[in-house]
Amino acid sequence: MEEYTKSFNKALLPINKKASISLILEKFPKNTKFVIATGYKKKQVKEFLKTNHPNNKFNFININNYEGKGSGPGLSLLKCKKYLNKPFFFVSCDTLWNKNQRFIQNENWMGIPIKKIYEKKNYCNLLCKNKRVLSIYDKIDTKKNTKQFIGFAFIKDHKEFWEGIKKDQTKSKEPQVSAGFKNILKSKRKILEKRFDWIDIGTKEKYLKELIKHESFNFSKQSQYIYINEDRVTKYFENPQIIKNLVYKAQKNKKVYPKILKRGINFLSYEYFDGQTYYNFYDPNKFKILLNYLNKNLWKRAYINQKDFQKKCLKFYRNKTEKRINLFKRKNKQISFVKNSVINNENVFSYNKLFKMINWKKISYGTPYHIHGDLQFDNILFNKFQKKFKLIDWRPDFLKNVVIGDIYYDFAKLLGGLILNYDFIKKNMFKISINNRKIFLRYKKRKNTDKCIKVLSNFAYSKGLSFKKIQIITGLIFLNMSPLHFKPFDIFLFQLGRLYLNNAIKNYENR
């Protein structure tokens, strides 16, 4: 799991727009008091729960020794004893299960999976008979017909449980949770088995397997995550400055952006808007309505120093592209950047040649406006009953300018969303095949795409904007997106960016 948890707590990894810890919390009544042992990235966990679950009651216990000698679930649980001197539920942060079940609270029980597991050495194993636990074996490949403990239990006889863990700590200095259950059995108390439709997300492979059930393609970025929880949307960003910028920008235009509910260092929550993405209203007439709305409520001309703005645009378009492509190169060393290709039966110049062919002076001569910065249809919500729009996932800055940016960028984002329908991408409706220098890109498009592009082109001309320039910036956007995504979508975006940039440059005066 290191790829996902290097800078992030695994309890917060999202599944179907919910953190795994949120999926656990939702299984219990709303008035439940939760004791949370926090060790690795403890500030993240606390901030997330306070931001995303403000109505739940939490006691946070800091675990300083969360790794190395003596650490483990047993020690973490012992640190929580002060709040658990009564019958309680024990749940590991990566233990999930399907279906709501009524939890028995008049007997001790340990959760086991409905389906049999054969990797015995990776689990705490239970020898059961007549639905009772008789013996417990710690992570050994026992030949006995055992069942595996899933990390979810109810402890009624808490005194015997704590006594067992304390004895184990004295003996081994690395107390095991299983020692508590063993002592309950030793005290002649009964422990039942309780079956659950268990979801194991303890490894990268198992997490991705569960993820793919809800999203055909993993469209996420590792430096940011999104969660949806009843009345709010919560977003995580690795960079704290992004949170500050997003809040500032939203407060500057409360009409188009949702209300900010809570902000922290790395988390931000805003009011949930009951609407559909604009992909559900994909036709030329409705697209005109959207453009008129944006023109009236978002795009306001800004009058700033043009020379300074031009320098910023050059950094934003050229320098940022160079940095992103260098990142892409490190991820994909097998890709050629100097050879021409045939993409979808069209001759396409190499990336290096295309980059040199761009007239950066013309591209960087931007037009300053108040902009959104990531204006594709997934980020445009519409409530057809209230006839209201809300814009979400706005860009935090345009090279340190939080509110003002190049309006060409917003138009290019709209065009990019028309060319490549991201809702289809999330359903894995794309393919890429590479045979030497021949590359084929396949992706599903909507019937009205060409008509909507024509509407956008006409609207751009009405505002005095060059549509050919918008097309070039769209190609750059695809290239810039490529290193931020997982395979094979990263390579798909890179080759699509080349193809689109190649065709756009042919129709634009660059020299």
C-alpha positions in Angstrom: 0.0 0.0 0.0 3.1 2.3 0.1 2.2 3.9 -3.2 -1.1 5.2 -1.6 0.0 5.6 2.0 3.4 7.2 1.7 1.9 10.6 2.7 -1.6 9.5 3.5 -3.4 7.5 6.2 -4.9 4.4 4.8 -8.1 4.9 6.9 -8.8 7.9 4.6 -8.4 6.1 1.3 -11.7 6.7 -0.7 -14.0 4.0 -2.0 -16.9 5.2 -4.1 -16.4 8.8 -2.8 -16.2 7.8 0.9 -13.2 7.2 3.2 -13.0 3.7 4.5 -13.3 5.0 8.0 -16.5 6.8 7.0 -17.9 3.5 5.7 -17.3 2.1 9.2 -18.8 5.0 11.0 -22.0 4.8 8.9 -22.6 1.2 10.1 -23.3 2.5 13.7 -26.1 4.7 15.1 -25.5 8.4 14.9 -25.2 8.8 18.7 -22.4 6.3 18.9 -19.2 7.5 20.7 -16.1 6.6 18.9 -12.6 6.2 20.4 -10.0 6.7 17.6 -6.4 5.6 18.1 -4.3 7.9 15.9 -0.6 7.2 15.1 0.6 7.6 11.5 -0.5 10.9 10.0 -2.7 11.5 13.0 -3.4 15.2 12.1 -4.9 14.1 8.8 -7.3 11.7 10.5 -8.4 14.2 13.2 -8.8 17.0 10.6 -10.8 14.7 8.2 -13.2 13.5 10.9 -13.8 17.0 12.3 -14.4 18.3 8.8 -16.4 15.5 7.2 -18.2 14.2 10.3 -18.8 17.3 12.5 -21.9 15.7 14.2 -20.2 12.6 15.4 -18.6 12.3 18.9 -14.9 11.3 18.9 -12.2 10.8 21.6 -8.8 10.9 19.9 -6.0 9.0 21.5 -2.5 9.9 20.3 -0.2 6.8 19.8 3.4 8.0 19.7 4.9 4.5 19.4 2.9 3.5 16.3 5.8 1.8 14.5 8.9 -0.2 15.5 9.5 -2.3 18.6 6.5 -2.8 20.9 4.0 -1.2 18.5 0.9 -2.7 17.0 -2.9 -2.9 17.4 -2.5 -4.3 20.9 -0.5 -1.4 22.3 -2.8 1.1 20.5 -5.8 -0.5 22.0 -4.3 -0.5 25.5 -3.8 3.3 25.2 -7.6 3.6 24.7 -8.4 1.6 27.8 -9.4 4.7 29.8 -12.5 5.1 27.6 -13.2 1.4 27.1 -13.8 0.1 30.6 -17.2 -1.2 29.5 -18.5 -3.5 26.7 -17.3 -2.1 23.4 -16.9 -2.8 19.7 -13.4 -3.2 18.2 -12.9 -2.4 14.5 -9.7 -2.2 12.5 -9.6 0.9 10.2 -9.4 -1.3 7.0 -12.2 -3.7 8.0 -15.3 -3.2 5.8 -18.4 -5.3 5.3 -21.4 -5.2 3.1 -25.0 -4.9 4.4 -26.1 -3.4 7.7 -26.5 -6.0 10.4 -27.9 -6.0 13.9 -25.0 -6.3 16.3 -25.4 -8.6 19.2 -24.3 -7.0 22.5 -25.2 -9.6 25.1 -22.3 -11.9 24.1 -18.6 -11.7 23.1 -18.1 -12.4 19.4 -15.5 -12.2 16.8 -16.2 -11.5 13.1 -15.3 -14.1 10.5 -15.8 -13.9 6.7 -18.6 -15.7 4.9 -16.2 -16.9 2.2 -13.4 -19.2 3.1 -9.8 -17.7 3.0 -6.8 -19.8 2.3 -4.0 -17.4 3.3 -4.0 -18.5 6.9 -0.6 -17.2 7.8 -1.6 -13.6 7.2 -4.5 -13.7 9.6 -5.5 -14.5 13.2 -7.1 -17.9 12.9 -10.0 -19.2 14.9 -10.9 -22.8 15.6 -14.7 -22.9 15.9 -17.3 -25.5 16.7 -21.1 -25.0 16.8 -20.6 -21.3 16.1 -18.3 -20.9 19.2 -14.6 -20.0 19.2 -12.6 -22.7 20.9 -9.0 -21.7 20.2 -7.1 -18.8 18.7 -3.9 -19.0 16.6 -1.8 -15.9 15.7 -0.9 -15.7 12.0 0.4 -19.2 11.5 -0.3 -21.6 8.7 -2.1 -24.0 10.9 -3.4 -27.3 9.3 -6.5 -27.2 11.3 -9.8 -26.2 9.8 -9.8 -22.6 11.1 -11.7 -19.4 10.2 -10.1 -16.0 9.9 -10.7 -13.1 12.3 -11.6 -10.0 10.1 -10.7 -7.4 12.7 -14.2 -6.7 14.0 -15.5 -7.9 17.3 -17.7 -7.1 20.3 -16.1 -7.4 23.8 -18.6 -7.9 26.5 -16.2 -9.2 29.2 -13.9 -6.3 29.0 -12.1 -6.9 32.3 -10.9 -10.3 31.2 -10.0 -8.9 27.8 -7.8 -6.1 29.2 -6.2 -8.4 31.7 -5.1 -10.7 28.9 -3.5 -7.9 26.9 -1.7 -6.5 29.9 -0.2 -9.9 30.7 0.9 -10.3 27.1 2.6 -6.9 27.3 4.5 -7.9 30.4 5.6 -11.1 28.8 6.4 -10.1 25.2 6.6 -6.2 25.3 4.5 -6.3 22.1 1.0 -7.0 23.2 -1.4 -8.7 20.8 -5.1 -8.1 20.5 -5.6 -11.8 20.4 -4.2 -12.2 23.9 -7.3 -10.4 25.2 -9.6 -12.9 23.5 -7.5 -15.8 24.6 -7.9 -14.7 28.2 -11.7 -14.5 27.8 -11.6 -18.1 26.7 -9.2 -19.0 29.5 -11.7 -17.4 32.0 -14.3 -19.9 30.8 -16.3 -17.1 29.1 -18.0 -17.7 25.8 -17.0 -16.1 22.4 -19.3 -16.6 19.4 -18.4 -16.4 15.8 -20.3 -13.9 13.7 -20.3 -14.0 9.9 -19.9 -10.9 7.8 -19.7 -10.3 4.0 -16.2 -9.0 4.6 -14.4 -6.6 2.3 -10.6 -6.9 2.7 -8.7 -3.7 1.5 -5.5 -4.5 3.5 -3.2 -4.6 0.4 -2.9 -2.5 -2.7 -4.3 -5.2 -4.9 -7.3 -5.8 -2.7 -8.0 -2.0 -2.4 -7.9 -1.6 -6.2 -10.1 -4.6 -6.6 -12.7 -3.0 -4.4 -12.2 0.4 -6.1 -12.9 -1.0 -9.5 -16.3 -2.3 -8.4 -17.5 1.3 -8.1 -15.4 3.0 -10.8 -14.4 1.2 -14.0 -11.3 3.3 -14.2 -9.3 4.9 -11.4 -9.4 8.6 -12.3 -8.0 9.8 -9.0 -4.8 11.8 -8.3 -2.6 10.8 -5.4 -2.1 14.4 -4.1 -5.9 15.0 -3.8 -9.0 13.1 -2.9 -12.7 13.8 -2.8 -15.4 12.5 -0.4 -19.2 13.0 -0.5 -21.0 12.7 2.8 -24.7 13.6 3.1 -24.8 17.4 3.3 -21.2 18.1 2.3 -18.3 17.5 -0.1 -14.9 17.2 1.5 -11.7 17.5 -0.4 -8.1 16.7 0.6 -5.0 18.5 -0.8 -1.5 17.6 0.1 -0.5 21.3 -0.3 -2.1 23.5 2.4 -1.8 26.7 0.3 -4.4 25.2 -2.1 -7.0 25.1 0.7 -6.4 28.8 1.4 -6.7 29.8 -2.2 -9.9 27.7 -2.8 -11.6 29.3 0.1 -10.6 32.8 -0.9 -11.8 32.3 -4.5 -15.1 30.8 -3.4 -15.8 33.7 -1.1 -15.1 36.2 -4.0 -18.0 34.8 -6.0 -20.6 33.1 -3.8 -23.1 33.0 -6.6 -21.3 30.4 -8.7 -19.3 28.5 -6.1 -20.8 26.4 -3.2 -20.8 27.6 0.4 -17.7 26.7 2.3 -18.7 24.8 5.5 -15.4 24.1 7.1 -11.7 24.4 6.3 -8.6 22.9 7.9 -4.9 22.6 6.9 -5.4 19.9 4.3 -9.1 19.4 4.2 -12.0 21.6 2.9 -15.7 20.9 3.0 -18.4 22.7 1.0 -22.1 22.5 0.8 -23.5 19.6 -1.2 -25.4 20.8 -4.3 -28.2 18.6 -5.5 -27.5 18.7 -9.2 -26.3 16.7 -12.2 -23.1 17.2 -14.1 -23.6 19.1 -17.4 -22.9 15.9 -19.4 -26.5 15.1 -18.6 -27.6 18.2 -20.6 -25.3 17.8 -23.6 -26.9 19.5 -26.5 -26.2 22.7 -28.4 -29.1 24.8 -27.1 -28.4 23.9 -23.4 -24.7 24.6 -24.0 -25.6 28.1 -25.2 -27.5 28.6 -21.9 -24.4 27.5 -20.0 -22.1 29.9 -21.9 -24.4 32.8 -21.3 -24.6 32.0 -17.6 -20.8 31.9 -17.4 -20.5 35.1 -19.3 -22.8 36.9 -17.0 -21.8 35.4 -13.6 -18.2 34.3 -13.9 -16.2 35.8 -16.7 -15.5 39.4 -15.7 -12.8 41.3 -17.5 -9.8 42.2 -15.3 -7.6 45.2 -16.0 -4.0 44.4 -14.8 -0.5 45.0 -16.2 -0.5 43.2 -19.5 3.3 42.7 -19.7 3.3 41.1 -16.2 0.3 38.9 -17.2 2.0 37.9 -20.4 5.0 36.7 -18.5 2.8 34.7 -16.2 1.0 33.1 -19.1 4.3 32.1 -20.7 5.3 30.4 -17.4 1.9 28.8 -17.1 1.7 27.4 -20.6 5.4 26.8 -21.6 7.3 26.3 -18.4 4.6 24.2 -16.7 4.3 22.0 -19.8 8.1 21.4 -19.7 7.9 20.4 -16.0 4.9 18.1 -16.5 6.4 16.4 -19.5 9.7 15.8 -17.6 7.5 14.2 -14.9 5.8 12.1 -17.6 9.2 11.1 -19.0 10.4 9.8 -15.6 7.2 7.7 -15.3 7.3 6.4 -18.9 10.9 5.9 -20.1 9.7 3.6 -23.0 8.0 6.5 -24.8 9.8 8.3 -27.6 9.8 12.1 -27.6 12.0 12.5 -30.7 10.2 10.2 -33.2 7.3 11.0 -35.4 4.3 8.7 -35.2 1.0 7.7 -37.0 -1.8 8.3 -34.6 -5.3 7.3 -35.7 -3.9 7.1 -39.3 -2.6 10.7 -39.2 1.1 11.6 -39.4 2.0 13.3 -36.1 5.3 15.1 -35.3 7.3 14.1 -32.3 6.6 15.9 -29.0 10.0 17.7 -29.2 9.2 19.1 -32.7 5.7 20.1 -31.8 7.0 22.0 -28.7 9.4 23.9 -30.9 6.7 24.7 -33.5 4.4 26.5 -31.0 4.5 30.3 -31.3 4.8 30.9 -27.5 4.6 34.6 -27.9 1.1 34.4 -29.3 0.0 31.7 -26.9 1.2 33.6 -23.9 -0.6 36.8 -24.9 -3.5 36.1 -22.6 -6.7 37.9 -21.8 -7.1 38.4 -18.1 -10.6 37.5 -16.7 -12.1 36.1 -13.5 -12.0 32.4 -14.4 -12.8 29.0 -12.9 -9.7 27.2 -14.1 -10.9 23.7 -14.5 -14.1 24.3 -16.5 -15.1 20.8 -17.8 -18.6 19.4 -17.6 -17.9 17.2 -14.6 -17.3 20.4 -12.6 -20.5 22.1 -13.8 -23.6 21.1 -11.8 -27.2 22.0 -12.8 -30.4 21.5 -10.9 -33.1 21.3 -13.7 -36.0 21.9 -11.2 -34.5 24.9 -9.6 -32.8 25.9 -12.8 -29.6 26.7 -10.9 -25.9 26.2 -11.7 -23.0 25.6 -9.3 -19.4 25.3 -10.3 -17.2 22.9 -8.3 -13.5 21.9 -8.2 -12.3 25.4 -9.2 -8.6 25.9 -9.8 -6.8 27.3 -6.8 -4.6 29.8 -8.7 -3.3 30.8 -12.1 0.4 31.1 -11.3 -0.3 32.6 -7.8 -3.1 34.8 -9.0 -6.0 33.2 -7.2 -9.0 34.8 -8.9 -7.7 36.1 -12.3 -6.4 34.0 -15.1 -6.4 33.7 -18.9 -10.0 33.3 -20.3 -8.4 31.2 -23.1 -7.7 28.5 -20.4 -11.4 28.3 -19.4 -12.4 28.0 -23.1 -9.7 25.3 -23.7 -11.0 23.3 -20.7 -14.5 23.4 -22.0 -13.3 22.3 -25.4 -11.2 19.5 -23.8 -14.3 18.2 -22.0 -16.3 18.2 -25.3 -13.6 16.3 -27.1 -12.9 13.8 -24.3 -16.0 13.1 -22.2 -14.6 12.4 -18.8 -17.7 10.6 -17.5 -17.1 8.0 -20.2 -13.4 7.8 -19.3 -14.4 7.0 -15.7 -16.4 4.1 -17.1 -13.2 2.8 -18.9 -14.6 3.7 -22.3 -11.3 4.2 -23.9 -8.5 2.1 -25.5 -5.0 2.7 -26.6 -2.9 0.3 -28.7 0.7 0.9 -29.7 2.5 -1.0 -32.4 6.0 0.5 -32.9 5.2 4.0 -34.3 1.5 3.3 -35.1 -0.8 4.4 -32.3 -4.6 3.9 -32.1 -6.8 5.9 -29.7 -10.4 4.9 -29.2 -12.8 6.7 -27.0 -16.6 7.2 -26.8 -18.0 10.5 -27.9 -21.5 11.9 -27.7 -23.5 12.5 -30.9 -23.8 16.3 -30.4 -20.1 16.8 -29.9 -19.4 18.6 -33.2 -22.4 20.8 -32.9 -21.4 21.8 -29.3 -17.9 22.6 -30.5 -19.3 24.8 -33.2 -21.4 26.7 -30.5 -18.2 27.2 -28.5 -16.3 28.4 -31.5 -19.0 30.9 -32.4 -19.1 32.1 -28.8 -15.4 32.5 -28.7 -15.4 34.6 -31.8 -18.2 36.8 -30.4 -15.8 37.6 -27.5 -13.0 38.4 -29.8 -11.1 35.2 -29.0 -9.1 33.0 -31.5 -10.5 29.5 -31.6 -7.3 28.1 -33.2 -5.4 29.4 -30.1 -8.0 27.7 -27.9 -7.4 24.4 -29.7 -3.6 24.6 -29.2 -4.1 25.3 -25.5 -6.4 22.3 -25.3 -3.7 20.1 -26.7 -1.3 21.5 -24.1 -3.9 20.7 -21.4 -4.1 17.0 -22.4 -0.2 16.9 -22.3 -0.2 18.6 -18.8 -2.8 16.2 -17.5 -0.9 13.0 -18.5 1.6 12.6 -15.7 -1.0 13.2 -13.0 -3.0 10.0 -13.8 -2.4 6.3 -13.6 -1.7 3.9 -16.5 -2.9 3.5 -19.2 -4.8 6.9 -19.1 -1.5 8.8 -18.7 -0.1 7.5 -22.0 -3.5 7.9 -23.7 -3.6 11.6 -22.7 -0.1 12.2 -23.9 -0.7 10.7 -27.3 -4.1 12.5 -27.6 -2.4 15.7 -26.7 0.2 15.2 -29.4 -2.5 14.4 -32.0 -4.7 17.4 -31.1 -1.7 19.8 -30.9 -0.4 18.5 -34.2 -3.7 19.2 -36.0 -4.2 22.6 -34.2 -0.7 23.9 -35.1 -1.3 23.0 -38.8 -4.2 25.5 -38.8 -2.6 28.2 -36.8 -0.1 30.8 -38.0 2.9 30.2 -35.8 5.7 31.8 -37.8 
